[in-house]
Amino acid sequence: MSGIATLPPLIRTIGTLLLATVGTVAFSATGLPLPFLFGPMLACLIAALLGAPLRGTGQVAVAARTILGVAVGASITPDLVGTLPQMALSIALIPVYILCIGLIGVPFFRRICGFDPVTSYYAAMPGGLQDMVIFGTEAGGDPRALSLIHATRVLIVVTVAPFLLTQVFDTPLTEPIGAPIGDVPIMEMALMVVAALVGWKGGERIGLFGASILGPMIVTAVLSLSGLIHVRPPAEAILAAQYFIGIGIGVGYVGVTLAELRKDVLSGIAYVLLLAILAIAFTEIIVMSGLAGPVEGFLAFAPGGQAEMTVLAIVAGADLGFVIVHHLTRIVLVIMAAPIVAKYIKLNKS
């Protein structure tokens, strides 16, 4: 086993890609939904839990996320901007949603699961996985526990949400994710590539959180609002993004121990159940108030990652702008407020 564990990084990455491809083919052959997302995710997850020395794809995976940023940016049109005032009331519920999550989540992780105060706080915050792990680690929390808890949150939401969409909301996940690459105008394709690279690297340079998604989204939105881009990235590109996102979720469980499964992963699973109750409650408020349709309300308040919710919104044919505006609001508020509130809480901890 020690010999396998010391395989060169490139060999481990190639093995991971081959395994993910097998999972994709298996899902496609059996007609299961979202094969490019769930195939790699499940194959890598099972292998990781069995102790396989998998390895992520590094900057390639980060680059793949820029595709989703471009897809979101291309959906920001003058028509969408005109509907923003209509979203004001539902957006105003996001801070209340975050507050409810914190009031339930922090005591849950601290008193029931037994984590230290800092880890409990950042484990409860519904922000981006990487951001919450970084903030929590810098504040003295347990980075491994935070990583596994947030990875489990994303995993469960991504796994359960498609089932709910198809079985509860009667929404088939069959909407075209984009035009074939041959149907996308060459000039618009070139502009999207430039937007992805400039937005990503430019965002990193100025310290923009979630630069791989938000940077390309901002640049593409400008191009879309200027009338230079009219379509989303080609279907092949979005499938590639799904593939690498699936690998990333599965590989997040590499090296997990039985003790971590019992405490960290099970705590994450239990917490998702609590979040689901809150998400359902807020979805009901949104729908009953006539602020959005059931699918849009569900996807806007589902506590998953921005990239994963983008994929689901696309394949479900939901209003991508509505869904992403709400997730962006949640993430921005959490990232801006979490460190400030954490300092206040720390000062008042015994």
Secondary structure as the mmCIF struct_conf table of DSSP 4:
data_model
#
loop_
_struct_conf.conf_type_id
_struct_conf.id
_struct_conf.beg_label_comp_id
_struct_conf.beg_label_asym_id
_struct_conf.beg_label_seq_id
_struct_conf.end_label_comp_id
_struct_conf.end_label_asym_id
_struct_conf.end_label_seq_id
HELX_RH_AL_P HELX_RH_AL_P1 SER A 2 ALA A 5
TURN_TY1_P TURN_TY1_P1 THR A 6 THR A 6
BEND BEND1 LEU A 7 LEU A 7
HELX_RH_AL_P HELX_RH_AL_P2 PRO A 9 ALA A 29
TURN_TY1_P TURN_TY1_P2 THR A 30 GLY A 31
BEND BEND2 PRO A 33 PRO A 33
HELX_RH_AL_P HELX_RH_AL_P3 PRO A 35 LEU A 49
TURN_TY1_P TURN_TY1_P3 LEU A 50 GLY A 51
TURN_TY1_P TURN_TY1_P4 GLY A 58 GLY A 58
HELX_RH_AL_P HELX_RH_AL_P4 GLN A 59 ALA A 74
TURN_TY1_P TURN_TY1_P5 SER A 75 SER A 75
HELX_RH_AL_P HELX_RH_AL_P5 PRO A 78 PRO A 107
HELX_RH_PI_P HELX_RH_PI_P1 PHE A 108 ILE A 112
BEND BEND3 CYS A 113 CYS A 113
HELX_RH_AL_P HELX_RH_AL_P6 PRO A 117 ALA A 124
BEND BEND4 GLY A 127 GLY A 127
HELX_RH_AL_P HELX_RH_AL_P7 LEU A 129 GLU A 138
TURN_TY1_P TURN_TY1_P6 ALA A 139 GLY A 140
HELX_RH_AL_P HELX_RH_AL_P8 PRO A 143 GLN A 167
TURN_TY1_P TURN_TY1_P7 VAL A 168 VAL A 168
BEND BEND5 PHE A 169 PHE A 169
BEND BEND6 LEU A 173 LEU A 173
BEND BEND7 GLU A 175 GLU A 175
BEND BEND8 GLY A 178 GLY A 178
HELX_RH_3T_P HELX_RH_3T_P1 ILE A 181 ASP A 183
BEND BEND9 VAL A 184 VAL A 184
HELX_RH_AL_P HELX_RH_AL_P9 ILE A 186 ARG A 205
TURN_TY1_P TURN_TY1_P8 ILE A 206 GLY A 207
TURN_TY1_P TURN_TY1_P9 PHE A 209 GLY A 210
HELX_RH_AL_P HELX_RH_AL_P10 ALA A 211 LEU A 225
TURN_TY1_P TURN_TY1_P10 SER A 226 GLY A 227
BEND BEND10 LEU A 228 LEU A 228
BEND BEND11 VAL A 231 VAL A 231
HELX_LH_PP_P HELX_LH_PP_P1 ARG A 232 PRO A 234
HELX_RH_AL_P HELX_RH_AL_P11 ALA A 235 VAL A 251
TURN_TY1_P TURN_TY1_P11 GLY A 252 GLY A 255
HELX_RH_AL_P HELX_RH_AL_P12 LEU A 258 GLU A 260
HELX_RH_PI_P HELX_RH_PI_P2 LEU A 261 VAL A 265
HELX_RH_AL_P HELX_RH_AL_P13 LEU A 266 MET A 288
TURN_TY1_P TURN_TY1_P12 SER A 289 GLY A 290
BEND BEND12 LEU A 291 ALA A 292
HELX_RH_AL_P HELX_RH_AL_P14 PRO A 294 PHE A 301
BEND BEND13 GLY A 304 GLY A 304
HELX_RH_AL_P HELX_RH_AL_P15 GLN A 306 ALA A 316
TURN_TY1_P TURN_TY1_P13 GLY A 317 GLY A 317
HELX_RH_AL_P HELX_RH_AL_P16 LEU A 320 LEU A 347
TURN_TY1_P TURN_TY1_P14 ASN A 348 ASN A 348
#
